[in-house]
Amino acid sequence: MHSSQINSHQTVTIVGAGVAGMSAACALAEAGFRVQLVERRGYLGGRASSYLHPGVNEVIDNCQHALFGCCTNLMGFYRRIGVADQIHWTSDMTMIEPGGRRSQLGPSALPAPLHGLPKLLSASAFSINDKLSLARAFSALMRPVASDSTESLGAWLRRHKQSDGALNRFWRLVIASALNAEIDSISLPYAAKVIRELFLNSAEAGSMGMSRVPLSQLYAPVPAYLEAHGGNLHLNTHTDGAVWDDVRRQWTIHLPFEAMGKLLPEMPEAEEAAHLASQIKRHEHWPICSVHLWFDRAITDLEHAVLLDREVHWMYNQSRLQTGRGGHYIELVISATRSFAALSREAAIKLVLSELEEFFPLVNEAKLEKVALIKEVRATFGVSPDIDSARPSAMSPWPNCFLAGDWVATGWPSTMESAARSGHLAAEALADQAGVPMKCFEADLQPKGLMKFLR
Ligand SMILES: Cc1cc2nc3c(=O)[nH]c(=O)nc-3n(C[C@H](O)[C@H](O)[C@H](O)COP(=O)(O)OP(=O)(O)OC[C@H]3O[C@@H](n4cnc5c(N)ncnc54)[C@H](O)[C@@H]3O)c2cc1C
């Protein structure tokens, strides 16, 4: 019997249509549950979404969202809804110094973990001392770090005597922005995981993906997918409490930690609810800002680049990256800095324009046609040392109620992959409890080359 016939009497309500909620909803719908997906906003995607920005009259993402080859569960969700081919993949990363000198990082034909070495060795952005520093650190991180280590990345880097160039142009920039926090606020096991996945395990795991379409458009098949499986999406619907009659009703809650915190007082009393509340309180937000600029002409041919030694970290040439996007649209991303988030709109735009000129002199000749500044002050939660003890599992203190969201225990930092993993874990836990076990969790990519022997 097809699973939809087995389970079609069972209704699941999922609160929140971010990546976690959508991943769980579609996996459960495929397994035959009737899913009601409830979202307080008028569009899908939560912190990874797009909308019509009234100031510039363009549909833009709240910020460029990058994924990597190792994001197996996010890709599993995209495949389920039929949009995996909308992701544009690239293996090369261009680093630009102020003044314009470029270096290229990326894979070669050498086996992992050596595949990135030739380009790193020829990168002019790093001195010989920086390269030796990085090689020492990478080889120390080839073996997994004990998951209960409470050391911060900053302390570990000092212990491993990293040069200023390695610190500023690699650790503070690439790694701190992937984890969106300052190095002293990042747990070593999380940083080590990012290094292994993006730079050591295989070229495939480290390749970077970007959506060819605005993010909410990427999720456009979700409502039809749910309807085809007997479920529904309810936009503009706020859930402010949870009451159930215990008769075969099941709840799955996919909320960011602060929204879950708001919902807690409205939930029925339960043992362990106080513990969950104390876990939620330990989470801390970090901001990410993006500046979206439209020029009257092209200022660069690059699709994207890492900008060194300045406040702006990443440049994305959206007119080249997104299909059918006309004009000359450049997006700049500034992560892991609370000082930039505190700037006024005028000061922030003035600063990024002056920095952009240092990397792309054509900015001097171009006319800025319009600009949008998006400050997401609650972009991600920090993965500080010992954060794992504040990340609950999918099982909640209440019967038939399951938790998901990037902040629950997935072992991943605050990313779309963590959200998709949590959604799949919650879906499996729910199906298990309903007596119809199913598998939707996607396995990790296996390390390749010599990394196969260093697990
Ligand atoms: C600016 C920015 C840049 C980022 N860059 C990256 C990146 O490059 N790569 C990456 O992987 N990740 C990135 N992230 C992180 C990523 O967006 C998140 O980790 C992920 O989207 C979290 O998904 P989620 O489903 O757990 O939570 P959310 O996206 O927060 O979804 C929760 C949903 O629940 C809804 N909701 C809340 N309360 C209620 C209620 N009471 N009733 C009904 N609905 C409710 C919300 O409206 C929301 O839609 C970035 C985030 C931001 C903000």
The ligand as an SDF file (V2000), in Angstrom:
LIG
                    3D

 53 58  0  0  0  0  0  0  0  0999 V2000
   20.8000   38.1290    6.3820 C   0  0  0  0  0  0  0  0  0  0  0  0
   20.9760   36.6370    6.4900 C   0  0  0  0  0  0  0  0  0  0  0  0
   21.9560   35.9760    5.7550 C   0  0  0  0  0  0  0  0  0  0  0  0
   22.0920   34.5960    5.8520 C   0  0  0  0  0  0  0  0  0  0  0  0
   23.0010   33.9540    5.0580 N   0  0  0  0  0  0  0  0  0  0  0  0
   23.0100   32.5940    5.0320 C   0  0  0  0  0  0  0  0  0  0  0  0
   23.7740   31.9000    4.0660 C   0  0  0  0  0  0  0  0  0  0  0  0
   24.4830   32.4960    3.2360 O   0  0  0  0  0  0  0  0  0  0  0  0
   23.7290   30.5390    4.0510 N   0  0  0  0  0  0  0  0  0  0  0  0
   22.9490   29.8350    4.9590 C   0  0  0  0  0  0  0  0  0  0  0  0
   22.9120   28.5950    4.8860 O   0  0  0  0  0  0  0  0  0  0  0  0
   22.2140   30.4850    5.8930 N   0  0  0  0  0  0  0  0  0  0  0  0
   22.2170   31.8380    5.9480 C   0  0  0  0  0  0  0  0  0  0  0  0
   21.4420   32.4890    6.8660 N   0  0  0  0  0  0  0  0  0  0  0  0
   20.7650   31.7100    7.9070 C   0  0  0  0  0  0  0  0  0  0  0  0
   19.4820   31.0390    7.3870 C   0  0  0  0  0  0  0  0  0  0  0  0
   18.6680   32.0010    6.7480 O   0  0  0  0  0  0  0  0  0  0  0  0
   18.7200   30.4470    8.5680 C   0  0  0  0  0  0  0  0  0  0  0  0
   19.5760   29.6110    9.3090 O   0  0  0  0  0  0  0  0  0  0  0  0
   17.5290   29.6070    8.1190 C   0  0  0  0  0  0  0  0  0  0  0  0
   16.8110   30.2370    7.0910 O   0  0  0  0  0  0  0  0  0  0  0  0
   16.6370   29.3680    9.3350 C   0  0  0  0  0  0  0  0  0  0  0  0
   15.4680   28.6690    8.9460 O   0  0  0  0  0  0  0  0  0  0  0  0
   14.3770   28.2560   10.0350 P   0  0  0  0  0  0  0  0  0  0  0  0
   13.2880   27.6080    9.2960 O   0  0  0  0  0  0  0  0  0  0  0  0
   15.0470   27.5100   11.1320 O   0  0  0  0  0  0  0  0  0  0  0  0
   13.8860   29.6290   10.7150 O   0  0  0  0  0  0  0  0  0  0  0  0
   13.1550   30.8990   10.0760 P   0  0  0  0  0  0  0  0  0  0  0  0
   13.6650   31.1420    8.7050 O   0  0  0  0  0  0  0  0  0  0  0  0
   13.3210   31.9980   11.0740 O   0  0  0  0  0  0  0  0  0  0  0  0
   11.6470   30.4510    9.9320 O   0  0  0  0  0  0  0  0  0  0  0  0
   10.6970   30.5550   10.9510 C   0  0  0  0  0  0  0  0  0  0  0  0
    9.3580   30.9280   10.3390 C   0  0  0  0  0  0  0  0  0  0  0  0
    8.3650   30.9070   11.3690 O   0  0  0  0  0  0  0  0  0  0  0  0
    7.4930   32.0070   11.1820 C   0  0  0  0  0  0  0  0  0  0  0  0
    6.8780   32.2640   12.4930 N   0  0  0  0  0  0  0  0  0  0  0  0
    7.4670   32.7320   13.6170 C   0  0  0  0  0  0  0  0  0  0  0  0
    6.5720   32.7810   14.6440 N   0  0  0  0  0  0  0  0  0  0  0  0
    5.3850   32.3510   14.1370 C   0  0  0  0  0  0  0  0  0  0  0  0
    4.1010   32.1620   14.7020 C   0  0  0  0  0  0  0  0  0  0  0  0
    3.8630   32.3930   15.9820 N   0  0  0  0  0  0  0  0  0  0  0  0
    3.0930   31.7140   13.8910 N   0  0  0  0  0  0  0  0  0  0  0  0
    3.3430   31.4100   12.5660 C   0  0  0  0  0  0  0  0  0  0  0  0
    4.5660   31.5680   11.9830 N   0  0  0  0  0  0  0  0  0  0  0  0
    5.5640   32.0220   12.7720 C   0  0  0  0  0  0  0  0  0  0  0  0
    8.4190   33.1030   10.6970 C   0  0  0  0  0  0  0  0  0  0  0  0
    7.7000   34.1310   10.0280 O   0  0  0  0  0  0  0  0  0  0  0  0
    9.3470   32.3360    9.7630 C   0  0  0  0  0  0  0  0  0  0  0  0
    8.8710   32.2910    8.4370 O   0  0  0  0  0  0  0  0  0  0  0  0
   21.2900   33.8690    6.7740 C   0  0  0  0  0  0  0  0  0  0  0  0
   20.2970   34.5320    7.5030 C   0  0  0  0  0  0  0  0  0  0  0  0
   20.1330   35.8840    7.3450 C   0  0  0  0  0  0  0  0  0  0  0  0
   19.0110   36.5470    8.0880 C   0  0  0  0  0  0  0  0  0  0  0  0
  1  2  1  0
  2  3  1  0
  2 52  2  0
  3  4  2  0
  4  5  1  0
  4 50  1  0
  5  6  2  0
  6  7  1  0
  6 13  1  0
  7  8  2  0
  7  9  1  0
  9 10  1  0
 10 11  2  0
 10 12  1  0
 12 13  2  0
 13 14  1  0
 14 15  1  0
 14 50  1  0
 15 16  1  0
 16 17  1  0
 16 18  1  0
 18 19  1  0
 18 20  1  0
 20 21  1  0
 20 22  1  0
 22 23  1  0
 23 24  1  0
 24 25  2  0
 24 26  1  0
 24 27  1  0
 27 28  1  0
 28 29  2  0
 28 30  1  0
 28 31  1  0
 31 32  1  0
 32 33  1  0
 33 34  1  0
 33 48  1  0
 34 35  1  0
 35 36  1  0
 35 46  1  0
 36 37  1  0
 36 45  1  0
 37 38  2  0
 38 39  1  0
 39 40  1  0
 39 45  2  0
 40 41  1  0
 40 42  2  0
 42 43  1  0
 43 44  2  0
 44 45  1  0
 46 47  1  0
 46 48  1  0
 48 49  1  0
 50 51  2  0
 51 52  1  0
 52 53  1  0
M  END
$$$$
